[in-house]
């Protein structure tokens, strides 16, 4: 039963977002380290994300039953009731926000609440089912974690925080469109209006190229604005342009599903490497940092 409750929190999402939180946190810390602040930020936001994912399980239980990828989730199988899940999600959320409020600052807590609201209300309850722009709305919530990490250290929202928000928003778009391409039949069966289903796979490929280019520009601007150094710049440049190269390969592929899975996989590698490089930027030799 413990495993069923753990599944409600979507551990993979929590893990991925934890890496981006650390990227933002250590980028802002610039070599300083406050263990209590770090743990409060990481654990607090982790609980908030787990809460949002649990609420999402309740909201999506009808469409989850229609998709192959999600039809074995606890609420679909009936191993956990919606009422129990709502209680579980509420406890996680209250604990997470309390930890952030006590251990970080009001701005950080407010940003976490903003991301939670966007994911649960604007995305899960509304735009995911009604608009092709649901992906864009969801990208905003997915971009909040590194900003939370950054603002936990600085206590204010500055150009660095805004740049992180833009970088991670833009990254989410080609990443999500790749998922929508190789999960095309699932989204179509559930009636979810993602871009490939509504406008076609070819149009989604055009958008992947456009958003990847915008992501590269935003990622490089973190160095150009002085928040990260030459080492980060070279990593962002190399990862970004190889991701762009993979995007262009989509126009020549004979197997859209295989290509989309490869693009998706590299998108995860890209944002993970950039987050780690952000975290290390203050510890690299002066020539690279």
C-alpha positions as CSV (number, residue, x, y, z in Angstrom):
1,X,0.0,0.0,0.0
2,X,2.9,2.4,0.7
3,X,4.0,1.9,-2.9
4,X,0.5,2.9,-4.1
5,X,0.7,6.2,-2.1
6,X,4.2,6.8,-3.4
7,X,3.0,6.3,-7.0
8,X,0.4,9.1,-6.5
9,X,3.3,11.6,-5.9
10,X,5.0,10.8,-9.2
11,X,8.6,10.3,-7.8
12,X,10.2,10.8,-11.3
13,X,8.7,14.3,-11.5
14,X,9.9,15.1,-8.0
15,X,13.4,13.9,-8.7
16,X,13.7,15.9,-11.9
17,X,12.4,19.1,-10.3
18,X,14.7,18.6,-7.3
19,X,17.7,18.8,-9.7
20,X,16.5,22.0,-11.1
21,X,15.9,23.4,-7.6
22,X,19.5,22.6,-6.7
23,X,20.6,24.3,-9.9
24,X,18.8,27.6,-9.0
25,X,19.8,27.4,-5.4
26,X,23.6,26.9,-5.9
27,X,23.6,29.4,-8.8
28,X,22.3,32.1,-6.4
29,X,24.5,30.9,-3.5
30,X,27.7,31.4,-5.4
31,X,29.8,29.2,-3.2
32,X,28.1,29.8,0.1
33,X,26.0,27.0,1.6
34,X,23.3,27.1,4.3
35,X,22.4,23.4,5.0
36,X,19.2,24.3,6.8
37,X,18.0,26.6,4.1
38,X,18.9,24.0,1.4
39,X,17.0,21.2,3.2
40,X,13.9,23.4,3.8
41,X,13.8,24.5,0.2
42,X,14.3,21.0,-1.3
43,X,12.1,19.1,1.1
44,X,9.4,21.8,1.2
45,X,9.1,22.2,-2.5
46,X,9.3,18.4,-2.9
47,X,6.2,18.0,-0.7
48,X,4.4,20.7,-2.6
49,X,5.1,19.0,-5.9
50,X,4.0,15.7,-4.5
51,X,0.8,17.3,-3.3
52,X,0.1,18.7,-6.8
53,X,0.8,15.4,-8.4
54,X,-1.6,13.6,-6.0
55,X,-4.3,16.2,-6.8
56,X,-3.6,15.7,-10.5
57,X,-4.3,11.9,-10.0
58,X,-7.7,12.7,-8.7
59,X,-8.5,15.2,-11.5
60,X,-7.2,13.0,-14.3
61,X,-8.6,9.7,-13.2
62,X,-11.2,9.6,-16.0
63,X,-8.7,10.3,-18.8
64,X,-6.0,8.2,-17.2
65,X,-8.3,5.2,-17.7
66,X,-8.3,5.8,-21.4
67,X,-4.5,6.0,-21.9
68,X,-2.2,2.9,-21.9
69,X,0.5,4.7,-20.0
70,X,-1.7,5.7,-17.1
71,X,-4.4,3.0,-16.9
72,X,-2.7,1.2,-14.0
73,X,-2.5,4.2,-11.7
74,X,-4.0,3.5,-8.2
75,X,-7.1,5.6,-8.7
76,X,-7.9,4.0,-12.0
77,X,-7.5,0.5,-10.6
78,X,-9.5,1.5,-7.5
79,X,-6.8,0.5,-5.0
80,X,-7.0,4.0,-3.4
81,X,-10.1,6.1,-3.3
82,X,-10.4,9.8,-4.5
83,X,-11.3,10.9,-0.9
84,X,-8.3,9.3,0.6
85,X,-6.1,10.8,-2.1
86,X,-7.5,14.3,-1.5
87,X,-6.7,14.0,2.2
88,X,-3.2,12.7,1.4
89,X,-2.6,15.5,-1.1
90,X,-3.8,18.1,1.4
91,X,-1.5,16.9,4.2
92,X,1.5,16.9,1.8
93,X,0.7,20.4,0.6
94,X,0.2,21.9,4.0
95,X,3.4,20.3,5.3
96,X,5.3,21.6,2.3
97,X,4.1,25.1,2.5
98,X,4.6,25.2,6.2
99,X,8.2,24.1,5.8
100,X,8.9,26.6,3.1
101,X,7.3,29.4,5.1
102,X,9.3,28.6,8.3
103,X,12.6,27.6,6.6
104,X,12.9,30.0,3.7
105,X,11.0,33.3,3.0
106,X,7.6,34.6,2.0
107,X,8.6,35.1,-1.6
108,X,9.8,31.5,-2.0
109,X,6.6,30.2,-0.5
110,X,4.5,32.5,-2.7
111,X,6.4,31.2,-5.8
112,X,5.7,27.6,-4.8
113,X,2.0,28.5,-4.3
114,X,2.0,30.1,-7.7
115,X,3.4,27.0,-9.4
116,X,1.0,24.8,-7.5
117,X,-2.0,26.9,-8.6
118,X,-0.9,26.9,-12.2
119,X,-0.4,23.1,-12.3
120,X,-3.5,22.0,-10.3
121,X,-6.0,24.7,-11.4
122,X,-5.0,26.4,-14.6
123,X,-3.5,23.3,-16.2
124,X,-5.0,20.1,-14.7
125,X,-8.5,21.4,-14.1
126,X,-8.8,23.7,-17.1
127,X,-6.5,24.1,-20.1
128,X,-5.2,20.5,-20.3
129,X,-8.6,19.4,-21.5
130,X,-9.8,22.5,-23.4
131,X,-6.9,24.2,-25.2
132,X,-3.9,23.5,-27.4
133,X,-2.2,26.1,-25.2
134,X,-2.4,23.8,-22.2
135,X,1.2,22.8,-22.8
136,X,2.3,26.4,-22.5
137,X,0.4,26.9,-19.3
138,X,1.8,23.7,-17.8
139,X,5.3,24.8,-18.8
140,X,5.0,27.8,-16.5
141,X,4.5,25.6,-13.4
142,X,7.3,23.3,-14.5
143,X,9.7,26.3,-14.6
144,X,9.0,27.4,-11.1
145,X,11.3,25.0,-9.1
146,X,14.7,26.5,-10.2
147,X,13.3,30.0,-9.4
148,X,12.2,28.8,-6.0
149,X,15.7,27.5,-5.3
150,X,17.2,30.8,-6.5
151,X,14.9,33.0,-4.5
152,X,15.3,31.0,-1.4
153,X,18.9,32.2,-1.4
154,X,18.4,35.8,-2.6
155,X,15.1,36.6,-1.1
156,X,14.1,38.7,-4.1
157,X,13.0,38.2,-7.7
158,X,15.6,39.7,-10.0
159,X,16.8,39.3,-13.6
160,X,18.5,36.1,-12.7
161,X,15.3,34.6,-11.4
162,X,13.4,35.8,-14.5
163,X,16.0,34.3,-16.8
164,X,15.7,30.9,-15.1
165,X,11.9,31.1,-15.4
166,X,12.2,31.8,-19.2
167,X,14.9,29.1,-19.7
168,X,12.9,26.4,-18.1
169,X,9.6,27.5,-19.7
170,X,11.1,27.3,-23.1
171,X,12.7,23.9,-22.4
172,X,9.4,22.4,-21.4
173,X,7.8,23.1,-24.8
174,X,9.9,20.9,-27.2
175,X,10.2,18.4,-24.4
176,X,6.4,18.2,-24.0
177,X,5.8,18.1,-27.8
178,X,8.1,15.2,-28.2
179,X,6.1,13.3,-25.5
180,X,2.9,14.2,-27.3
181,X,4.3,12.8,-30.6
182,X,5.3,9.4,-29.3
183,X,2.2,9.2,-27.1
184,X,0.0,10.5,-29.9
185,X,-2.5,7.6,-29.7
186,X,-2.9,8.0,-25.9
187,X,-3.7,11.7,-26.1
188,X,-6.0,11.2,-29.1
189,X,-7.9,8.4,-27.2
190,X,-8.3,10.7,-24.2
191,X,-9.3,13.7,-26.2
192,X,-6.5,15.9,-24.9
193,X,-5.9,18.7,-27.4
194,X,-2.1,18.7,-27.6
195,X,-0.5,20.3,-30.6
196,X,0.4,17.1,-32.6
197,X,-3.2,15.9,-32.3
198,X,-4.9,19.2,-33.1
199,X,-2.5,20.6,-35.7
200,X,-0.5,17.6,-36.8
201,X,2.9,16.1,-36.2
202,X,4.6,18.3,-38.9
203,X,3.4,21.5,-37.2
204,X,4.6,20.2,-33.8
205,X,8.1,19.6,-35.4
206,X,8.1,23.3,-36.5
207,X,7.3,24.4,-33.0
208,X,10.0,22.1,-31.6
209,X,12.6,23.8,-33.7
210,X,11.4,27.3,-32.8
211,X,11.2,26.7,-29.1
212,X,14.6,24.9,-29.1
213,X,16.2,28.0,-30.8
214,X,14.6,30.3,-28.2
215,X,15.7,28.0,-25.4
216,X,19.3,28.1,-26.6
217,X,19.2,31.9,-26.7
218,X,17.7,32.1,-23.2
219,X,20.2,29.5,-21.8
220,X,23.2,31.4,-23.2
221,X,21.9,34.7,-21.8
222,X,22.5,33.5,-18.3
223,X,26.2,33.7,-19.0
224,X,25.9,36.9,-21.0
225,X,24.1,38.6,-18.1
226,X,27.0,37.6,-15.8
227,X,25.1,35.0,-13.7
228,X,27.1,32.0,-15.0
229,X,30.5,31.8,-16.6
230,X,32.3,30.5,-19.7
231,X,32.1,26.8,-18.6
232,X,28.3,27.0,-18.4
233,X,28.2,28.9,-21.7
234,X,30.1,26.2,-23.5
235,X,28.0,23.4,-22.0
236,X,24.7,25.3,-22.9
237,X,26.0,26.0,-26.4
238,X,27.0,22.4,-27.1
239,X,23.9,20.7,-25.6
240,X,21.6,23.3,-27.1
241,X,22.9,22.9,-30.7
242,X,23.0,19.1,-30.5
243,X,19.3,19.2,-29.4
244,X,18.6,21.5,-32.3
245,X,20.3,19.1,-34.6
246,X,18.1,16.3,-33.3
247,X,15.1,18.5,-33.9
248,X,16.0,19.0,-37.6
249,X,16.5,15.2,-38.0
250,X,12.7,15.0,-37.3
251,X,12.1,16.3,-40.8
252,X,14.0,13.3,-42.4
253,X,13.0,10.5,-40.1
254,X,10.9,7.5,-41.3
255,X,9.9,6.8,-37.7
256,X,8.4,9.7,-35.8
257,X,7.9,7.7,-32.6
258,X,11.6,6.6,-32.4
259,X,12.8,10.1,-33.2
260,X,10.5,11.7,-30.6
261,X,11.7,9.4,-27.9
262,X,15.3,10.2,-28.7
263,X,14.5,13.9,-28.7
264,X,12.6,13.5,-25.4
265,X,15.5,11.6,-23.8
266,X,18.1,14.2,-24.9
267,X,15.9,17.0,-23.6
268,X,16.1,15.4,-20.1
269,X,19.8,15.1,-20.4
270,X,20.1,18.7,-21.5
271,X,18.3,20.2,-18.7
272,X,19.9,17.9,-16.1
273,X,23.4,18.8,-17.3
274,X,22.6,22.5,-17.4
275,X,21.2,22.4,-13.9
276,X,24.2,20.6,-12.6
277,X,26.5,23.0,-14.4
278,X,24.6,25.9,-12.8
279,X,25.1,24.3,-9.4
280,X,28.8,23.9,-10.0
281,X,29.4,27.3,-11.6
282,X,30.6,28.9,-8.3
283,X,33.0,26.0,-7.6
284,X,34.7,25.9,-11.1
285,X,38.1,27.4,-11.6
286,X,38.0,31.1,-12.3
287,X,38.8,30.6,-16.0
288,X,35.7,28.5,-16.4
289,X,33.4,30.1,-13.8
